[in-house]
């Protein structure tokens, strides 16, 4: 019976990937659907190469340039900030923003990460944004609210709207709910013109961000031009289309702005390299983790924070067969 359920689960997941490709093609054309079908079939046959994934990325980059390159030119004359941030110390009171639709239903791992962020906030208030309270802090064009209510804008992409909107209006730091700080957050998260995970790019990695930023961890001052331009570009996208052509539209939008707006490019390029070990422990969640080992991980000088995936943690054990906590168990407070 378990084998049957596993087979059905795989079939359902792959069917969803193929049908999602059809929906993406409604935005980008039949050729993109066929490319996605071909590449996923090659993946199932263990024949897909990085070159195949780069072909998908190039298609989306070309789409964004064709459809929105002209739109973002309006932001070129604008400054990154319309005030002198060197004379403004309001960042010391800036907040940490997290979005989770229903805090009462947080899984144990997410709750543990959020509690850790609060513990390591270094005096900064942590605000949990939900569908119930987000309207108290920010507002969107009516088309955004309408398409979110209709399910055309997914909760994941709605969170992208939220992160750029709160950072533009208030500044501070936006964290995904599965960020786990190793120590009290350094001032650089809040005080720099822009801060995000920035590391050397592995040129075999087709991700469009190219390690220049990570949308799951982003900080800036209020009024940042990148956040303003991204918010307006998202809104323009949803005025034109009823579906998402790629899961990481935020990264393609940042990339478009990076290529068109010299001041945004300079700001991103000037972000100091940081946190090269941010993903280092994701694959170790189910491995034994003694108290000593956990302390070692928290002392890693190359990880101010770790990033985990909640979905990839589902079903992983909190203890090994000997009763030793796994890394996931240690994160969740198991002894």
VOKEPA-158069 format. One record per residue (C-alpha): residue in three letters; x, y, z. Coordinates in pm, 1 decimal, always signed. Layout:
<sites>
r ALA x X y Y z Z
...
</sites>
This chain:
<sites>
r UNK x +0.0 y +0.0 z +0.0
r UNK x +286.2 y +241.2 z +84.3
r UNK x +448.9 y +165.9 z -251.5
r UNK x +120.0 y +241.2 z -427.3
r UNK x +88.2 y +573.2 z -242.8
r UNK x +445.7 y +665.1 z -332.8
r UNK x +385.5 y +587.4 z -699.2
r UNK x +62.2 y +787.5 z -700.9
r UNK x +234.8 y +1073.6 z -524.5
r UNK x +509.1 y +1085.3 z -786.2
r UNK x +257.6 y +1069.6 z -1068.7
r UNK x +57.0 y +1355.2 z -918.6
r UNK x +368.2 y +1569.1 z -867.9
r UNK x +486.0 y +1515.1 z -1223.1
r UNK x +139.2 y +1575.9 z -1365.3
r UNK x +132.4 y +1907.9 z -1178.2
r UNK x +469.7 y +2005.4 z -1325.9
r UNK x +343.8 y +1935.3 z -1677.7
r UNK x +15.8 y +2123.1 z -1623.0
r UNK x +199.3 y +2416.1 z -1462.7
r UNK x +405.6 y +2434.6 z -1781.7
r UNK x +83.8 y +2479.2 z -1978.8
r UNK x -21.3 y +2767.9 z -1753.4
r UNK x +319.8 y +2933.0 z -1785.0
r UNK x +288.9 y +2902.5 z -2160.6
r UNK x -31.4 y +3107.3 z -2144.5
r UNK x +193.5 y +3397.8 z -2047.5
r UNK x +508.0 y +3321.6 z -2247.6
r UNK x +379.6 y +3116.0 z -2539.8
r UNK x +361.3 y +2754.6 z -2652.8
r UNK x +734.9 y +2738.2 z -2716.7
r UNK x +803.5 y +2787.7 z -2346.2
r UNK x +559.0 y +2512.6 z -2251.5
r UNK x +729.4 y +2273.1 z -2493.0
r UNK x +1071.1 y +2365.8 z -2354.0
r UNK x +955.2 y +2298.8 z -1997.7
r UNK x +800.6 y +1967.0 z -2099.2
r UNK x +1117.2 y +1861.8 z -2278.5
r UNK x +1342.6 y +1957.2 z -1989.0
r UNK x +1131.0 y +1786.2 z -1725.7
r UNK x +1113.1 y +1470.4 z -1934.4
r UNK x +1493.2 y +1479.4 z -1964.0
r UNK x +1509.6 y +1524.5 z -1585.6
r UNK x +1295.2 y +1214.1 z -1531.3
r UNK x +1522.9 y +1022.6 z -1768.4
r UNK x +1828.9 y +1163.1 z -1588.5
r UNK x +1939.4 y +1334.9 z -1906.5
r UNK x +1888.6 y +1701.5 z -1813.0
r UNK x +2200.1 y +1918.2 z -1803.5
r UNK x +2266.1 y +2267.0 z -1663.5
r UNK x +2254.3 y +2388.0 z -2024.9
r UNK x +1886.8 y +2287.0 z -2039.5
r UNK x +1806.0 y +2489.3 z -1730.2
r UNK x +1998.6 y +2788.8 z -1863.2
r UNK x +1777.5 y +2773.5 z -2173.9
r UNK x +1469.0 y +2816.0 z -1951.4
r UNK x +1627.9 y +3107.4 z -1766.2
r UNK x +1728.0 y +3279.1 z -2090.3
r UNK x +1369.2 y +3253.8 z -2216.2
r UNK x +1234.7 y +3429.0 z -1906.7
r UNK x +1507.7 y +3695.4 z -1914.5
r UNK x +1418.9 y +3772.3 z -2276.7
r UNK x +1048.5 y +3784.4 z -2189.2
r UNK x +1107.9 y +4029.5 z -1904.1
r UNK x +1325.5 y +4248.7 z -2123.6
r UNK x +1074.3 y +4254.0 z -2406.9
r UNK x +768.0 y +4313.7 z -2189.2
r UNK x +904.6 y +4533.3 z -1909.0
r UNK x +1239.9 y +4673.8 z -2022.5
r UNK x +1074.5 y +4992.6 z -2137.8
r UNK x +855.8 y +5012.8 z -1828.2
r UNK x +1148.9 y +5016.6 z -1583.4
r UNK x +1334.2 y +5293.4 z -1770.9
r UNK x +1122.2 y +5543.2 z -1575.3
r UNK x +1323.6 y +5460.9 z -1262.6
r UNK x +1664.8 y +5537.3 z -1415.3
r UNK x +1674.2 y +5910.0 z -1318.6
r UNK x +1565.8 y +5846.3 z -960.0
r UNK x +1811.5 y +5826.9 z -666.6
r UNK x +1841.5 y +5515.2 z -453.4
r UNK x +1722.1 y +5734.0 z -163.2
r UNK x +1574.7 y +6081.7 z -177.3
r UNK x +1742.4 y +6174.6 z +152.6
r UNK x +2093.0 y +6152.5 z +297.4
r UNK x +2103.8 y +5814.1 z +471.5
r UNK x +2445.9 y +5895.9 z +622.3
r UNK x +2269.0 y +6151.0 z +842.0
r UNK x +1976.4 y +5927.2 z +930.1
r UNK x +2000.6 y +5678.8 z +1214.2
r UNK x +1637.0 y +5569.4 z +1215.6
r UNK x +1759.4 y +5223.4 z +1105.8
r UNK x +1832.5 y +5157.0 z +1473.3
r UNK x +1456.0 y +5134.4 z +1528.5
r UNK x +1378.7 y +4944.6 z +1208.2
r UNK x +1180.6 y +4624.5 z +1231.3
r UNK x +1225.8 y +4266.3 z +1119.8
r UNK x +938.5 y +4154.8 z +897.6
r UNK x +814.6 y +3798.1 z +853.5
r UNK x +506.6 y +3681.0 z +665.4
r UNK x +308.8 y +3374.8 z +770.5
r UNK x -60.2 y +3367.5 z +694.2
r UNK x -174.9 y +3199.5 z +1016.6
r UNK x +69.8 y +3207.6 z +1311.5
r UNK x -155.9 y +2966.9 z +1504.3
r UNK x -81.4 y +2696.2 z +1246.5
r UNK x +296.3 y +2737.9 z +1228.1
r UNK x +475.3 y +2401.8 z +1197.3
r UNK x +724.0 y +2328.5 z +1472.0
r UNK x +1024.9 y +2409.1 z +1255.0
r UNK x +883.9 y +2744.1 z +1141.7
r UNK x +783.9 y +2836.8 z +1495.6
r UNK x +1133.6 y +2749.0 z +1619.2
r UNK x +1296.2 y +2965.5 z +1351.8
r UNK x +1065.7 y +3260.3 z +1426.1
r UNK x +1134.1 y +3229.3 z +1799.6
r UNK x +1507.2 y +3222.0 z +1725.6
r UNK x +1476.5 y +3537.4 z +1513.6
r UNK x +1303.0 y +3708.5 z +1804.4
r UNK x +1573.3 y +3587.0 z +2043.0
r UNK x +1853.6 y +3713.3 z +1816.7
r UNK x +1684.6 y +4033.2 z +1696.0
r UNK x +1937.6 y +4252.9 z +1880.2
r UNK x +1663.6 y +4483.0 z +2007.4
r UNK x +1472.8 y +4514.3 z +1679.9
r UNK x +1099.3 y +4451.3 z +1692.8
r UNK x +982.3 y +4144.1 z +1501.1
r UNK x +651.0 y +4185.0 z +1317.9
r UNK x +461.9 y +3878.7 z +1195.9
r UNK x +253.1 y +3984.9 z +897.8
r UNK x -61.2 y +3789.2 z +816.8
r UNK x -349.8 y +3827.5 z +572.6
r UNK x -547.2 y +3972.7 z +864.3
r UNK x -304.1 y +4247.3 z +963.9
r UNK x -103.9 y +4326.1 z +648.4
r UNK x -352.2 y +4598.0 z +550.1
r UNK x -261.5 y +4784.0 z +868.7
r UNK x +92.4 y +4834.7 z +737.4
r UNK x +75.2 y +4853.6 z +357.1
r UNK x -169.7 y +4873.6 z +70.6
r UNK x -163.1 y +4755.6 z -288.5
r UNK x -329.4 y +4841.5 z -614.7
r UNK x -686.0 y +4698.8 z -619.4
r UNK x -586.8 y +4458.2 z -899.0
r UNK x -340.8 y +4289.8 z -662.4
r UNK x -598.3 y +4234.1 z -389.1
r UNK x -853.2 y +4112.2 z -643.1
r UNK x -624.4 y +3862.5 z -813.9
r UNK x -498.0 y +3738.1 z -477.8
r UNK x -855.5 y +3674.2 z -364.1
r UNK x -924.1 y +3493.8 z -692.6
r UNK x -621.2 y +3270.8 z -641.3
r UNK x -440.3 y +3398.8 z -949.4
r UNK x -169.4 y +3547.1 z -731.1
r UNK x -42.0 y +3266.9 z -510.4
r UNK x +38.2 y +3314.3 z -144.2
r UNK x +406.5 y +3271.5 z -227.8
r UNK x +404.5 y +3557.9 z -476.5
r UNK x +182.7 y +3766.1 z -248.5
r UNK x +465.4 y +3739.4 z +3.4
r UNK x +694.7 y +3894.9 z -260.7
r UNK x +458.3 y +4192.4 z -282.2
r UNK x +463.6 y +4215.8 z +95.7
r UNK x +841.5 y +4208.5 z +134.1
r UNK x +915.7 y +4482.4 z -118.8
r UNK x +623.3 y +4697.3 z +1.9
r UNK x +715.0 y +4693.4 z +371.8
r UNK x +1083.1 y +4750.7 z +298.0
r UNK x +1002.2 y +5041.9 z +67.9
r UNK x +768.9 y +5205.4 z +317.3
r UNK x +944.7 y +5131.0 z +644.9
r UNK x +1287.6 y +4983.0 z +579.2
r UNK x +1423.4 y +4710.6 z +804.9
r UNK x +1490.3 y +4346.3 z +725.2
r UNK x +1261.1 y +4090.5 z +566.4
r UNK x +1326.3 y +3728.4 z +663.5
r UNK x +1160.3 y +3418.4 z +531.7
r UNK x +1014.9 y +3219.8 z +819.2
r UNK x +1283.2 y +2949.9 z +794.0
r UNK x +1583.7 y +3173.6 z +859.8
r UNK x +1773.6 y +3063.3 z +1171.3
r UNK x +2020.2 y +3319.9 z +1314.1
r UNK x +2333.5 y +3184.8 z +1477.8
r UNK x +2400.4 y +3498.4 z +1683.7
r UNK x +2249.7 y +3841.8 z +1756.6
r UNK x +2194.5 y +4017.8 z +1424.2
r UNK x +2473.5 y +4251.3 z +1327.0
r UNK x +2399.4 y +4616.7 z +1247.4
r UNK x +2493.9 y +4556.2 z +881.9
r UNK x +2155.7 y +4388.2 z +828.8
r UNK x +1987.3 y +4722.7 z +898.1
r UNK x +2233.5 y +5007.0 z +839.5
r UNK x +2364.5 y +4946.1 z +487.3
r UNK x +2191.7 y +5095.1 z +181.0
r UNK x +2110.4 y +4736.7 z +84.0
r UNK x +2188.1 y +4402.1 z +243.8
r UNK x +2123.2 y +4051.0 z +123.3
r UNK x +2305.3 y +3719.6 z +95.5
r UNK x +2588.6 y +3787.1 z -150.4
r UNK x +2846.1 y +3521.4 z -238.7
r UNK x +3063.9 y +3402.4 z -525.0
r UNK x +2855.2 y +3275.3 z -814.2
r UNK x +2895.5 y +2915.0 z -920.8
r UNK x +2867.7 y +2949.8 z -1297.9
r UNK x +2710.7 y +2604.4 z -1326.5
r UNK x +2418.7 y +2726.6 z -1116.2
r UNK x +2139.8 y +2848.7 z -1347.2
r UNK x +1956.4 y +3048.8 z -1079.5
r UNK x +1900.5 y +3398.6 z -1217.2
r UNK x +2009.7 y +3572.9 z -895.1
r UNK x +2369.7 y +3459.4 z -965.0
r UNK x +2437.1 y +3483.3 z -588.3
r UNK x +2403.5 y +3864.1 z -603.7
r UNK x +2108.4 y +3864.9 z -363.8
r UNK x +1862.0 y +3631.9 z -192.4
r UNK x +1500.6 y +3740.1 z -177.1
r UNK x +1448.1 y +3536.4 z +142.5
r UNK x +1679.0 y +3774.5 z +334.4
r UNK x +1681.5 y +4139.9 z +241.4
r UNK x +1742.4 y +4462.1 z +428.8
r UNK x +1745.2 y +4831.2 z +338.9
r UNK x +1639.4 y +5175.9 z +455.7
r UNK x +1292.4 y +5318.4 z +394.3
r UNK x +1233.3 y +5453.3 z +44.3
r UNK x +1479.2 y +5222.8 z -132.7
r UNK x +1454.0 y +5254.1 z -512.8
r UNK x +1490.4 y +4879.5 z -577.9
r UNK x +1189.7 y +4806.8 z -357.5
r UNK x +982.4 y +5085.3 z -514.7
r UNK x +1065.3 y +4974.9 z -869.0
r UNK x +1007.6 y +4605.3 z -792.5
r UNK x +669.4 y +4680.7 z -635.0
r UNK x +556.0 y +4883.7 z -935.0
r UNK x +686.2 y +4623.3 z -1180.7
r UNK x +503.6 y +4342.2 z -995.4
r UNK x +186.0 y +4547.6 z -1008.8
r UNK x +226.1 y +4617.0 z -1379.6
r UNK x +284.8 y +4246.1 z -1441.5
r UNK x -43.3 y +4150.4 z -1275.6
r UNK x -233.1 y +4420.8 z -1458.4
r UNK x -129.9 y +4248.6 z -1781.3
r UNK x -137.4 y +3879.2 z -1690.2
r UNK x -343.9 y +3634.5 z -1488.5
r UNK x -75.9 y +3377.4 z -1411.1
r UNK x +285.5 y +3343.7 z -1306.3
r UNK x +542.2 y +3246.3 z -1568.3
r UNK x +809.5 y +3156.5 z -1312.7
r UNK x +818.0 y +3086.6 z -940.2
r UNK x +1093.9 y +3344.6 z -879.6
r UNK x +946.6 y +3643.3 z -1058.5
r UNK x +1105.6 y +3855.3 z -785.6
r UNK x +1454.4 y +3747.3 z -893.1
r UNK x +1383.4 y +3811.3 z -1260.9
r UNK x +1248.0 y +4153.5 z -1167.3
r UNK x +1557.7 y +4237.3 z -962.8
r UNK x +1772.3 y +4116.3 z -1253.5
r UNK x +1584.8 y +4340.5 z -1497.9
r UNK x +1632.5 y +4640.3 z -1269.9
r UNK x +1997.6 y +4549.0 z -1213.2
r UNK x +2055.1 y +4554.4 z -1589.5
r UNK x +1861.9 y +4876.5 z -1656.8
r UNK x +1930.6 y +5102.7 z -1358.4
r UNK x +2302.8 y +5176.1 z -1301.6
r UNK x +2248.0 y +5300.5 z -945.8
r UNK x +2069.9 y +4976.3 z -850.1
r UNK x +2349.1 y +4772.0 z -1006.8
r UNK x +2608.5 y +4968.7 z -811.8
r UNK x +2413.8 y +4930.9 z -486.3
r UNK x +2384.9 y +4553.5 z -526.8
r UNK x +2746.7 y +4511.6 z -638.5
r UNK x +2862.3 y +4708.4 z -332.8
r UNK x +2688.9 y +4469.9 z -92.4
r UNK x +2968.9 y +4297.8 z +99.3
r UNK x +3011.3 y +3925.9 z +46.0
r UNK x +2847.1 y +3747.1 z +334.6
r UNK x +2711.7 y +3417.4 z +464.0
r UNK x +2865.4 y +3167.5 z +218.2
r UNK x +2753.2 y +2884.8 z +450.2
r UNK x +2391.6 y +2998.5 z +463.5
r UNK x +2264.2 y +2675.0 z +298.2
r UNK x +2533.5 y +2447.9 z +439.3
r UNK x +2312.3 y +2265.4 z +689.1
r UNK x +1992.9 y +2208.6 z +488.4
r UNK x +2105.9 y +1860.3 z +382.5
r UNK x +2202.1 y +1776.4 z +741.3
r UNK x +1862.7 y +1824.2 z +906.3
r UNK x +1815.3 y +1449.1 z +956.4
r UNK x +2173.8 y +1391.4 z +1077.7
r UNK x +2262.2 y +1344.5 z +1447.9
r UNK x +2351.4 y +1671.6 z +1615.6
r UNK x +2486.2 y +1664.5 z +1969.1
r UNK x +2481.3 y +1970.7 z +2191.8
r UNK x +2852.6 y +2019.0 z +2121.3
r UNK x +2799.9 y +1996.8 z +1746.3
r UNK x +2509.1 y +2241.0 z +1762.9
r UNK x +2727.2 y +2494.6 z +1944.5
r UNK x +2991.3 y +2452.5 z +1674.8
r UNK x +2735.1 y +2526.2 z +1404.6
r UNK x +2618.8 y +2836.6 z +1587.4
r UNK x +2979.7 y +2958.6 z +1605.4
r UNK x +3045.9 y +2929.5 z +1231.2
r UNK x +3197.0 y +3267.3 z +1130.8
r UNK x +3069.8 y +3218.3 z +773.6
r UNK x +2704.1 y +3193.5 z +875.4
r UNK x +2531.0 y +3478.3 z +1058.1
r UNK x +2216.2 y +3286.7 z +969.0
r UNK x +2123.0 y +2950.5 z +819.2
r UNK x +1845.1 y +2906.9 z +566.4
r UNK x +1629.5 y +2595.3 z +571.8
r UNK x +1341.1 y +2468.2 z +363.5
r UNK x +1028.8 y +2380.2 z +557.3
r UNK x +893.1 y +2162.7 z +275.8
r UNK x +1213.0 y +1959.8 z +261.8
r UNK x +1198.5 y +1908.1 z +638.2
r UNK x +853.7 y +1745.0 z +637.4
r UNK x +874.6 y +1389.8 z +767.5
r UNK x +1233.8 y +1415.8 z +889.3
r UNK x +1303.6 y +1269.9 z +1235.7
r UNK x +1374.6 y +1474.7 z +1547.4
r UNK x +1597.3 y +1195.3 z +1686.9
r UNK x +1810.4 y +922.2 z +1534.2
r UNK x +1775.1 y +553.2 z +1618.8
r UNK x +1995.1 y +602.1 z +1927.8
r UNK x +1785.0 y +884.3 z +2065.4
r UNK x +2032.6 y +1157.7 z +1974.0
r UNK x +1862.4 y +1472.9 z +1846.4
r UNK x +1898.9 y +1538.6 z +1477.3
r UNK x +1980.6 y +1889.7 z +1361.1
r UNK x +1608.6 y +1941.3 z +1303.0
r UNK x +1543.5 y +1816.4 z +1656.6
r UNK x +1805.5 y +2054.2 z +1797.5
r UNK x +1649.6 y +2346.2 z +1609.7
r UNK x +1312.5 y +2248.2 z +1754.6
r UNK x +1451.2 y +2231.7 z +2109.2
r UNK x +1483.3 y +1854.9 z +2147.6
r UNK x +1741.5 y +1725.1 z +2394.5
</sites>
